[in-house]
Amino acid sequence: MDLSFREILSYASKKSGLKLDGYRESYLRRRIELRMRILGLKDFSDYFKFIKNNESEIDELVNAIAINVTEFMRDRSPFDYFMQKILPELARKRNGILRFWSAGCANGEEPYSIAIAVLETLPNRNFSIYATDIDEDCLKKALEGIYEKEQLKNLSKEHLDKYFEKIGDKYRIKDFVKRHVRFKKHDLTSQEPITKFLDAIFCRNVMIYFDEKQKEKILENFYNALNSGGYLIVGKSESIPKGKFECVSVSEKIYRKV
C-alpha cells in the first residue's frame, strides 16, 4: 500500500469518523479512483492534496465508499421465505412485539420492504424495525420515503395502492408503514449492535465490502443481538462460516442462531 493511499485513508477516517481499515483494499482503491476520474486527477498524491484543500470532498468519498443501490423486495425469493416460513414461526413462538434490524438500510427500501412483509403476513401483530446506515444522506432519503417507480418494480399494483401514495411521478410510503421503522446512523465496523433481543437481522450485500476480521466482529455482534433461534439473512453472494449459526436455506442465504 503506497504512502499517498494510506494518507488518504487516514485523513478521511479522521475527518469523517468512518473506520476504513475494515474495507478491502481493492474496493477502497476502486472507489477512490472513481472520485479521481470524476475530478480529473491522475494519482493518489494529487487526490490527497485535493481533499485537504476541499473538505467537502470527504463527504463525497464516504458516500462513494458506502454507496447504496437497492430496490423494494430486492431478490424477491428471500422475502418470500421470510413471509412463508420465518414470520409464521415467529408468530407461534414469540409473545409480544417482534423486532427486526435492517443493517445497511440504504435509502429505506429494505426496512420498508420488511414492514410490508410483516403487515401482509401478520396484519395484527405489533412489530418494530431498526434501520441503520453509515450514510446520513441515505438516512434522510429513507425518512422522506419517496421513491421512483423503477425502485418499486418488484411490488404488485395492489401493494403499490395499499402501501404508497402517488406524488406526481413518484411514490411515497404511507405513514402507517413508516411508524414501524426507526432510522439511525450506525457504523457496523466500530459500534455495538443497535439493539438486542432481535428476531431477525437483514444484512444483505453489505459484508462483501469488509475483510475477514471485520466480518467476524460484525457476525459476533449480530449473534449477541439476536434472540435464541433468531434469523440472519445475508446477500445471495455472501456466506458465513460454520459455528454459531446454522444454515436453514442455502439458496436464500438464511441462517439461524444456534
N, C-alpha and C positions, 0 to 999 in steps of 0.2 A: 504494500500500500504506500503510494508516494506521499511526500510531505504535504503538498497543497491539498490533496484529497483529505488527508487526516485533519488538516486545519479547517477545512470547510465543515466537516462533521462536528468537530469540537466547538466551533463558533456557532453553528446552527443549533446544536444541542443546548449550549449555554444560553443563547438568546431566546429560544422557543420553549425550553423546558422539556422537549421531546427527547427521550433516550433513543439514540440512533444506533447504538452499538449492538443491538439485538437483530437488526435487519441484515440480510445477506449483503455482502459487499457488492456482488454483481448487480443486485437490484438497485442499491444506492447509486452505483455508478450510472446505470441507465437513466434513473430519474434526474440526477444532476446534469447528465449530458443532454437530456431533453430540455432543461431550462437553459443550458448554454446555447443550444441551437436556436431556441426562441430569441435569445438576446444577441445572437451573432458573435458569441465568444468561442475561442478555439481551444483553450486549455484551462485546467483547473486553477492555475495561479491567477489568470485573468478573472475567473469567476469569483475566487476568494476576495480579490480586491474589490470587485463589484458589490458583493454582499456587505462588505464592511462600510462601503460608502452609500449603500441603498438598503436600509434595514427592512423596508417593506418587502424586499425580495425574500427575506426569511420566511414570511408567511406563504409566499408563492412556492417556495421549495418544500415547506412542510406539507402543503396541500398536494403537491406533486407526488411526494413520498407516500402520503396517506390517501392516495386517490381512491375515490369510491364510485363505482359504476354498477348499478343494480336495477332491479325492477320488482314489481309485486309478484309474489309466488314464483320467484326465480327457481328454475329447475323444479317444476311443479311436483314431481313424484315424492320428494321428502315431506312436503306439506300434506300430500295425500296420506302418507304413512302416519304422520303426526295426528291427522284428524281421524283416521280409521282405527288406529291401534293404540297410540300413546294417550290421547285425550280420554277415550273411554276407560282405559285402565286407571288413569289418574283420578277420574271421577269416582271410580269404585273404591279406590284405596285411600284417597286423601279426604280429610274433612276440612272444611273452611276454605279460605282463599287459596287459589292456585297462583304460583309465582314463577315468572319466566324472565330470562335475560337474553337480550339481543346484543351480543358483544361485537362491536364494529358495525353499528347500525346504519352507517352512511346517511342518506337523506330521509331515512324513516320508512323506506319501503318494506324492509324485513319486519320490524316490530309491528307495523300496521297490518302486515300480512298475517302475523301470528295472532293478532287481535281478531281479525276477520275469521281465521280458522277456528278460534275458540268460540266466537259468537255463533258461528254456523253449527258447531258440534255440540256445544254445551250452552245454549242460549240463556239459561237461568243460573249459571254458575258465576260466582264472584271471582275475578282474577285481576292480576296486576302484571305489567310488563316493564322491566327496567331496560332502557335502551341507551347505550353508550357509544361514544366515538371520540377520537382524539381531535377531529377536525371541527372547530367551532362553527365554520360556515355551513357545514353539513347539518349540524345540530339546529341551526337557525332555520334552514330549509325544512328540516323534519318537523319542527314546531309549527311552521306555516302549514304544512301538509297539503301543498298544491303541486300537482303532477301533470306531465304531458300524457297524452293518450297512449303514446308508444310504451310508456312505463307500466301501463295497465293492461297490456295486450293478453296477459295470461288469465285475466278475470272475465267472467261471463257478463253479458249485459245486465242480467238480474243482479249480480253483485255490484256492478257499477251504479245502478239505480238505487240499490239498498244502502250502500256504504259511502257514496260520494255525491257531491252536488256539483253541477256543471257551472264553471265560471269562464264565460267566453269559450275559448277552445281548449281550456284546461279543466282539471277536476280537483276538487278539494275534499279531503277526508272529512266525514261528518263528526260532529262533536261527541256523539255517543260512543264513537270508536276511540277518539283521541283521549278521552278521560281515563282510559285504561293504561295509557303509556306515559312513563316518566323518563324524560331525556336528561342526560348529564354527561359532561366531558369526563373522559376517563382514559388513562393510558394502561393498556394491558401489561406492558413490559415493566412498569415501575410502581404500580399501585395495587393495593389489595383488592379482592373482589368487591364489586359494588354493593353486594348484599349477600346474605346466606339463606339457607333453608329454601333453596330453589327447587322447582320440579323439573325444569328443563333449561338448558342453555343452548342457544343458537350462536355458533361462531363459525360462519361459513366463508371460505375463501379469504381468511384473514391470516391464519398461521403460516401460510405459504411464504409470507414476507419475512419470517423470523428464522434465526438459526436454531440449532437443536437445543442449546442451553436455554434460550428464551422460551422455546416451546415447552420444555419440561417444566419451567416455572409457571407458565400460563396454565398448563394442564393440572398442575398441583393445586393452583388456586381454584380452578373450576371444580376439581374433586372436592375440595373443602367447602365450596359454596353450595354444592348440591345436597339435597336430602338423600338418604339411603334409597337406592333404586331410581334415582333421578337420571335424566337423559342428557346426553351431549350430542349435538347434531353439527357435523362439520361439512366442509365442501366436498364435492364429488372427486376432486383431485387430491384430497388430503386423506391422511390416515394417522392413527395414533398408535403408539407401541402397546403391546400386551402388558397387563399388570392390574391397575386399579379399575380399569374399565373393561367391560365385556362388549363385544360387538353383537348387536342384535339385528343389524341389517347391513350386510356387506355392500350391497348395491346402492343403498341410500346413505351410507357412512353415518349410521346412528349407533351410539354407544350408550351403555348403562353403567352407572356407578355400582361396583361390586359391594 
